[in-house]
Amino acid sequence: MYHLIRIVSIMTSNKCDIVLLTQKDFIDPADITPYIQNVLTEDRLLTEALEQKGLKVKRTHWDNRQYNWSETRYALFRATWDYFHRYDEFHLWLNDCSKRIQFINPISIIQWNIDKHYLSDMQQKGINIPPTLFLKRGRLNILNNLMKESGWKKAILKPAIAGGARHTYLFDQDSADHYQDVFESLINNESMLLQEFQENIVNKGEVSFMVFGGRYSHSILKKAKSGDFRVQDDFGGTVHPYEASQEEREFVENVIAQCDELPVYARVDVMWDNNNKLCLSELEMIEPELWFRESSQAASAMADAVCEHISGVSEYK
């Protein structure tokens, strides 16, 4: 059960307790598309929930050079969805800003979660993930050979640092050679993942489970459009209500329990593998869409978790 927490603002005058971080495109946009409206709605719901807890909240883009970071104590990541296109710049900003402000989630979680090698850590702790090859930057491989050696009929290629299905490709053994040039251009600049394709992402979809302060909140089902495998709405994916089963909740709670540090918020993306077993697709703890608009209590639950983090209170064991 969530605590009813109210915090007296820790800042005075024109300063604030928390700044919500987004990207510049989402600050006073001239053209409000449905996509942007969802971002604005999510931030509004969270802002209202935090303010109801007694916190002063502002909102800015992460690369705002005019923003005085000394005016706030915490920065909470939201729709900073351009960072993986500008990773070097973001990395420098993150390291510099972390010396002046506390991040939510904490910087240690962000640094661990920003690279999909965290999936290897999860696998070593007993969490089921898709069969995955972690390919180091600068090390050339032949995709077709890797697939044959692994016994995979289909595979997904994706960067270790990415989001929104950036440079994500699906191919089988017959078409792997067509992606070799793409792979070589990418691997020269960044580490990559090659994963066995899980057919159930098309057959059943992917479920996103939202967790705040270690407690399950709500979930949604994401399905790819016909003929595609990507569930993101950028590619025509659709979102549907979803009620988590006890088995699914236990799986998600176990994923969170394997984290070295309790995240204030997390989105656990789960699918069914080729053996119809629950499988961790992604663990999003930096800037996940949290679908507050799909659950009337979700923003308040998130605000409770933030307040617990600020006050040092948590039921997490």
LUMMAR-952618 format. One record per residue (C-alpha): residue in one letter; y negated, x negated, z. Coordinates in pm, whole numbers, padded with zeros to 5 digits, always signed. Layout:
aYXZ...
//
This chain:
m+00000+00000+00000y-00344-00130-00088h-00591-00214+00185l-00920-00030+00197i-01146-00331+00202r-01522-00345+00192i-01706-00673+00200v-02070-00719+00289s-02229-00912+00005i-02216-01286+00060m-02524-01345-00154t-02887-01246-00111s-03194-01180-00329n-03122-01191-00702k-02799-01386-00664c-02458-01226-00701d-02112-01256-00553i-01914-01240-00875v-01997-01291-01240l-01760-01140-01493l-01696-01384-01777t-01670-01256-02130q-01759-01388-02476k-02099-01367-02642d-01988-01103-02895f-01943-00858-02608i-02290-00900-02456d-02530-00632-02584p-02343-00586-02914a-02541-00424-03194d-02234-00262-03345i-02002-00107-03088t-01664-00074-03253p-01372+00098-03073y-01238-00251-02997i-01565-00359-02834q-01599-00025-02657n-01266-00087-02485v-01395-00423-02360l-01716-00265-02230t-01525+00017-02063e-01286-00224-01891d-01574-00434-01755r-01765-00126-01643l-01467+00011-01451l-01409-00320-01276t-01779-00370-01202e-01802-00025-01043a-01489-00089-00835l-01620-00423-00710e-01961-00276-00630q-01791+00000-00431k-01645-00278-00217g-01996-00403-00141l-02007-00691-00389k-02296-00782-00618v-02174-00824-00974k-02323-00970-01292r-02178-01027-01637t-02230-01309-01886h-02056-01507-02159w-01875-01820-02046d-02074-02051-02277n-02415-01923-02167r-02616-02245-02133q-02907-02060-01973y-02700-01914-01690n-02762-02066-01348w-02414-02099-01200s-02562-02170-00858e-02666-01804-00846t-02311-01686-00793r-02010-01790-00588y-01719-01664-00798a-01658-01633-01170l-01389-01386-01274f-01238-01421-01620r-01228-01114-01839a-01256-01099-02220t-01314-01469-02293w-01098-01429-02601d-01270-01692-02813y-01180-01990-02596f-00859-02082-02779h-01059-02113-03102r-01293-02354-02923y-01053-02512-02679d-01207-02859-02655e-01547-02709-02575f-01392-02462-02331h-01191-02735-02159l-01503-02943-02095w-01693-02638-01968l-01404-02536-01742n-01378-02877-01577d-01754-02907-01532c-01809-02555-01403s-01517-02572-01160k-01716-02830-00962r-01994-02578-00903i-01822-02242-00876q-01491-02090-00769f-01288-01922-01039i-01077-01608-01011n-00795-01670-01077p-00828-02012-00910i-00870-02317-01134s-00521-02447-01045i-00364-02128-01184i-00584-02136-01495q-00496-02497-01574w-00124-02423-01539n-00129-02094-01728i-00346-02202-02021d-00055-02382-02190k+00264-02192-02273h+00472-02478-02135y+00455-02269-01817l+00744-02077-01974s+00959-02386-01929d+00867-02392-01560m+00962-02026-01530q+01294-02087-01705q+01375-02372-01467k+01317-02130-01179g+01571-01884-01320i+01345-01650-01518n+01493-01534-01849i+01274-01634-02147p+01345-01634-02521p+01536-01944-02637t+01249-02187-02695l+01191-02534-02835f+00874-02701-02707l+00743-02922-02988k+00505-03203-02893r+00180-03265-03075g+00215-03530-03344r+00595-03522-03351l+00719-03411-03693n+01027-03191-03722i+01189-02999-04006l+01181-02629-03917n+01492-02544-04116n+01689-02817-03941l+01574-02699-03599m+01682-02343-03675k+02023-02449-03804e+02081-02677-03504s+01985-02392-03270g+02189-02133-03458w+01894-01900-03503k+01870-01658-03793k+01499-01591-03737a+01229-01776-03547i+00872-01742-03427l+00630-02035-03453k+00321-02029-03229p+00076-02275-03066a+00119-02373-02702i-00245-02279-02642a-00337-01956-02816g-00386-01584-02785g-00409-01276-03002a-00117-01399-03217r-00326-01691-03350h-00115-01895-03594t+00195-01694-03509y+00453-01685-03788l+00792-01519-03832f+01049-01657-04075d+01424-01687-04133q+01627-01987-04245d+01572-01904-04612s+01193-01893-04578a+01146-02169-04317d+01066-02430-04583h+00768-02220-04696y+00612-02269-04349q+00679-02642-04325d+00334-02740-04455v+00168-02495-04215f+00371-02637-03928e+00284-02997-04017s-00088-02921-04032l-00071-02753-03691i+00154-03001-03510n-00083-03285-03599n-00346-03120-03378e-00163-02924-03110s+00173-02868-02944m+00379-02578-03074l+00659-02346-02964l+00952-02245-03181q+01134-01943-03039e+01435-01744-03149f+01308-01409-03272q+01402-01122-03042e+01478-00818-03258n+01397-00574-02979i+01027-00655-03008v+01048-00442-03323n+01311-00197-03199k+01174-00132-02848g+00836-00301-02825e+00688-00505-02540v+00586-00379-02196s+00283-00513-02010f+00307-00486-01631m-00018-00527-01437v+00006-00692-01094f-00283-00728-00847g-00251-00938-00532g+00124-00960-00583r+00162-00581-00606y+00267-00389-00915s-00003-00151-01036h+00081+00009-01371s+00230-00061-01711i+00191+00019-02079l+00422-00007-02380k+00297-00188-02689k+00464-00127-03024a+00412-00302-03356k+00322-00104-03665s+00595-00043-03918g+00681-00361-04107d+00517-00597-03854f+00636-00774-03540r+00300-00828-03369v+00221-00569-03103q-00151-00656-03072d-00391-00381-03179d-00561-00641-03402f-00258-00603-03630g-00213-00228-03602g-00010-00223-03282t-00022+00090-03067v-00026+00150-02692h+00179+00413-02509p+00217+00526-02145y+00510+00365-01968e+00677+00421-01631a+00842+00108-01494s+01201+00130-01374q+01310-00022-01044e+01492-00299-01233e+01177-00381-01429r+00958-00385-01120e+01199-00620-00946f+01201-00849-01251v+00821-00857-01260e+00791-00915-00886n+01037-01204-00916v+00826-01359-01192i+00519-01349-00967a+00723-01481-00674q+00808-01792-00878c+00442-01885-00916d+00340-02175-00695e+00025-01984-00602l-00037-01610-00574p-00253-01489-00864v-00526-01238-00783y-00434-01064-01107a-00160-01107-01363r-00019-00933-01665v+00353-00984-01707d+00459-00918-02067v+00828-00834-02088m+01064-00753-02372w+01438-00711-02412d+01616-01014-02556n+01891-01012-02818n+02142-00942-02541n+01935-00643-02422k+01835-00823-02102l+01481-00827-01961c+01298-01132-02084l+00958-01285-02000s+00747-01296-02315e+00415-01408-02164l+00261-01444-01819e-00113-01385-01861m-00329-01501-01570i-00655-01605-01734e-00812-01335-01955p-00553-01059-02004e-00649-00709-02100l-00555-00516-01786w-00581-00159-01915f-00787-00017-01628r-00863+00278-01854e-00495+00374-01853s-00469+00409-01472s-00724+00578-01248q-00650+00353-00949a-00609+00022-01131a-00968-00107-01112s-00981-00028-00741a-00650-00209-00691m-00791-00511-00869a-01105-00497-00656d-00889-00489-00343a-00704-00799-00460v-01033-00976-00530c-01163-00888-00183e-00840-01007-00023h-00875-01336-00207i-01237-01377-00099s-01163-01290+00262g-00839-01491+00271v-00625-01184+00343s-00298-01125+00161e+00032-00957+00231y+00206-01185-00020k+00504-01369+00124
//
